[in-house]
Amino acid sequence: MAHKSGFVNIIGHPNVGKSTLMNQLMGERMSIITPKAQTTRHRILGIMNGEDYQIVYSDTPGIVQPHYKLHESMMKFVQSAMQDADVFVYLTEVGENKFEEEVIEKIKLSGKPLIFVINKVDLVTPEEVQIKIAGWQEQLPDAHIIPISAKLNFNIEKVVQEVIDQLPENPPYFPKDDELSDRPLRFFISEIIREKIFLQFQKEVPYSAEVVVDGYREDPKITVITATIYVERETQKAIILGHQGAAIKKLGTAARKDIEKFIDARVYLELSVKVSDDWRSDELKLKRFGYEF
């Protein structure tokens, strides 16, 4: 049997739950999930291996109009994923009636297969779902349309099978071992901490925060992790620290619990906060944080 392999780009609006779908398709926590838009900043690859296939899922930032150098780098990840993709998965929700026309046009011009996924179908009747499918199929006659509920894990396996069916015949792009991603462990730890910042703090603070894991040491009984949270203003630093350090202690506890689940080991997590003025607009600082230009 021929081996199939390819890059699958998951795209859609910034707030339609692409990261949730990525995690469901992988059956693992790969991308952080928060109710806020623009949570994802990097291109995250999730590698799924079968006996005769390898799917390389790509979760990228939602499409935004750049206001900072950070946004420019985020959109570069989006562009590279568009170019690499062998299959596109476009995620929308049952209440949506529009799609990113420019993106859909690029997919059509590429000639690559499009799997159009309608999420949250558990919120409407089966009759309404069929009406939605018919409406989208009329607009996108060549697309493979699949209704799902990521929350209930409904039809997720059908999406995976459709992806496999559409993959081109290729040898594996990555060694078929136990690696789930091309990203190192420290990246996922920093993302878990950043997720907790998004969940705990409001307004501009989460968008102005970046996390760097400075140290990772595995001792026989506990894994010791040190990380720095960078913000743009002294006022933001004060918010994250909180009164007598209460806020950062709460943040550290929430992050530590999820990190322990992720690495399956006891963790001692030490967090500190530093100010890096206007880092979102400073290309040199962004490169140090791992962004590309």
C-alpha positions in Angstrom: 0.0 0.0 0.0 1.3 3.4 -0.9 2.3 5.8 1.9 0.5 9.1 2.2 1.9 12.2 3.8 1.3 16.0 3.7 0.8 19.3 5.5 -2.7 20.2 6.6 -3.4 23.8 7.2 -6.2 24.6 9.7 -7.5 28.1 9.0 -10.5 30.3 9.8 -11.4 33.5 11.7 -9.3 34.3 14.8 -12.0 33.3 17.3 -13.6 30.2 15.8 -11.7 27.6 17.9 -9.0 26.4 15.5 -6.8 25.4 18.4 -9.6 23.3 19.9 -10.0 21.5 16.6 -6.2 20.9 16.4 -6.2 19.4 19.8 -9.2 17.2 19.0 -7.7 16.0 15.7 -4.4 15.1 17.4 -6.0 13.7 20.6 -3.4 15.6 22.5 -3.0 19.1 23.9 -0.9 20.9 21.2 -2.3 24.5 21.1 -3.5 26.7 24.0 -7.2 27.5 24.2 -8.8 30.7 25.6 -12.0 32.6 24.9 -9.9 35.5 23.6 -9.1 36.0 19.9 -5.5 36.1 18.7 -4.2 33.7 21.4 -2.1 31.7 19.0 1.1 33.6 17.9 3.2 30.9 16.3 2.8 28.1 13.7 2.4 24.9 15.7 2.8 21.6 13.9 1.1 18.5 15.2 2.4 15.2 13.7 0.0 12.2 13.5 1.4 8.9 12.3 -0.4 5.8 11.0 0.9 2.7 9.4 0.5 4.1 5.9 0.2 7.8 6.5 1.6 10.9 8.3 -0.5 14.0 8.8 1.3 17.2 9.7 -1.4 19.5 11.1 -0.5 23.2 11.1 -2.3 25.6 13.6 -1.5 29.2 12.7 -2.5 32.6 14.2 -5.9 33.9 13.1 -5.9 36.4 10.2 -5.5 39.9 11.5 -4.6 43.4 10.2 -1.1 44.0 11.5 -0.9 46.8 14.1 2.5 45.7 15.6 5.7 44.0 14.3 4.4 41.0 16.3 1.4 40.9 14.0 3.6 41.0 10.9 5.5 38.0 12.2 2.2 36.2 13.0 0.9 36.8 9.4 4.2 35.4 8.1 3.5 32.1 9.8 0.0 32.2 8.1 1.5 32.8 4.7 4.1 30.1 5.0 1.5 27.6 6.0 -0.7 28.6 3.0 2.2 27.9 0.7 3.2 24.5 2.3 -0.3 23.0 2.6 -1.3 19.9 0.7 -4.8 20.0 2.2 -6.8 22.9 3.7 -9.2 22.5 6.7 -11.3 25.7 6.9 -13.2 26.0 10.2 -16.4 28.0 10.6 -19.3 27.8 13.1 -22.9 27.0 12.5 -23.9 30.7 13.1 -21.5 32.1 10.5 -22.6 33.1 7.1 -19.4 34.5 5.7 -15.9 33.3 5.1 -12.5 34.9 4.4 -13.0 35.4 0.6 -9.3 36.2 -0.1 -8.2 33.1 1.7 -10.8 30.9 -0.1 -9.8 32.4 -3.4 -6.1 31.5 -2.7 -7.1 27.9 -1.9 -9.1 27.7 -5.1 -6.1 28.9 -7.1 -3.8 26.4 -5.4 -5.9 23.5 -6.6 -5.5 21.8 -3.3 -8.4 20.0 -1.6 -10.6 22.0 0.8 -12.3 20.4 3.8 -14.9 22.9 5.1 -15.8 22.1 8.7 -18.9 23.5 10.4 -18.5 23.5 14.2 -21.0 23.8 17.0 -23.7 21.8 15.2 -24.9 20.6 18.6 -26.5 24.1 19.1 -29.0 23.7 16.3 -31.4 21.1 14.9 -30.4 18.4 12.4 -32.7 20.2 9.8 -30.8 23.4 10.3 -27.5 21.7 9.9 -28.6 20.3 6.5 -29.7 23.7 5.4 -26.3 25.1 6.4 -24.5 22.3 4.5 -26.5 22.9 1.4 -25.9 26.7 1.6 -22.1 26.3 1.9 -22.0 23.6 -0.8 -23.7 26.0 -3.2 -21.0 28.6 -2.5 -18.1 26.0 -2.4 -19.1 23.2 -4.8 -15.7 21.5 -4.7 -15.3 21.5 -0.9 -15.8 18.5 1.3 -18.2 19.8 3.9 -18.3 18.1 7.4 -20.5 19.2 10.3 -18.8 18.7 13.7 -19.1 19.4 17.4 -15.6 19.8 18.8 -17.1 20.0 22.3 -18.8 16.7 22.0 -16.1 15.1 19.8 -18.8 14.5 17.1 -17.5 13.7 13.6 -13.8 14.4 14.5 -12.8 10.9 13.2 -14.7 11.7 10.0 -12.5 14.8 9.5 -9.4 12.8 10.1 -10.4 10.1 7.6 -11.3 12.8 5.0 -7.8 14.3 5.6 -6.2 11.0 5.0 -8.2 10.4 1.9 -7.1 13.7 0.4 -3.4 13.4 1.3 -0.9 12.9 -1.6 1.3 9.9 -1.9 4.6 10.9 -0.2 7.1 9.4 2.2 7.0 10.7 5.8 8.2 14.3 6.3 9.3 13.5 9.8 10.7 10.4 11.5 7.8 8.2 12.6 8.8 8.0 16.3 6.9 9.3 19.3 7.4 13.0 18.5 4.1 14.9 18.3 5.5 18.2 17.1 8.5 20.0 15.7 8.4 22.3 18.7 10.6 21.6 21.8 9.2 20.9 25.3 10.1 24.4 26.6 7.8 25.9 23.9 4.8 24.1 25.1 5.5 24.9 28.8 5.8 28.6 27.9 2.5 28.3 26.0 0.7 26.7 29.0 1.9 29.7 31.2 0.8 32.1 28.6 -2.6 30.5 28.4 -3.1 31.0 32.1 -2.2 34.7 31.7 -4.9 35.0 29.1 -7.4 33.3 31.4 -6.5 35.2 34.6 -6.0 38.7 33.3 -8.1 41.1 31.3 -7.8 43.8 28.6 -4.3 44.5 27.3 -2.2 42.6 29.8 -2.4 39.1 28.1 -1.6 40.6 24.7 1.4 42.5 26.1 2.9 39.4 27.8 5.4 36.9 26.4 6.9 33.9 28.3 10.4 32.5 28.1 11.4 29.3 29.9 14.9 30.0 31.3 15.6 26.7 33.1 14.4 23.1 33.0 16.0 20.6 35.3 14.8 17.0 35.9 15.6 15.9 39.4 14.8 12.4 40.7 11.7 13.5 42.6 10.7 16.8 40.9 11.2 18.8 37.7 12.4 22.4 38.4 11.3 25.0 35.9 12.1 28.7 35.9 10.3 31.1 33.5 10.2 34.9 32.9 7.1 36.8 31.9 7.9 39.8 29.8 5.5 42.8 29.7 5.7 46.2 28.1 4.9 48.5 31.1 5.6 48.7 34.8 1.8 49.0 35.4 1.4 45.6 33.7 4.1 44.1 35.8 2.3 45.3 38.9 -1.0 43.7 37.7 0.6 40.3 37.1 2.4 40.4 40.5 -0.7 41.5 42.3 -0.9 42.6 45.9 1.9 41.0 47.9 2.5 38.6 45.0 -1.0 37.0 45.2 -1.8 37.2 41.5 1.5 35.6 40.3 1.2 32.9 42.9 -2.3 32.1 41.6 -1.0 32.1 38.1 1.9 29.8 39.0 -0.4 27.3 40.7 -2.7 27.0 37.7 0.2 26.7 35.3 2.1 24.2 37.4 -1.0 21.8 37.6 -1.3 21.8 33.8 2.5 21.4 33.2 2.5 18.4 35.6 -0.3 16.8 33.5 1.6 17.6 30.3 5.0 16.1 31.3 3.5 13.5 33.8 5.9 14.6 36.6 5.9 16.7 39.8 6.9 20.3 39.0 8.4 23.2 41.0 7.6 26.3 38.9 9.3 29.6 39.6 7.9 32.7 37.8 9.4 36.2 37.6 8.2 39.3 35.7 10.3 41.7 33.7 9.6 44.8 31.6 10.7 44.9 28.0 9.5 48.2 26.6 7.4 48.0 23.5 8.6 44.5 22.6 5.7 43.9 20.3 7.0 46.6 18.0 10.8 45.8 18.3 12.0 43.4 15.6 15.2 42.6 17.5 13.4 41.7 20.7 10.8 39.7 18.7 13.6 37.6 17.1 15.0 36.9 20.5 11.5 35.6 21.5 11.6 33.2 18.5 9.5 35.2 16.0 10.5 35.3 12.3 10.7 38.1 9.7 
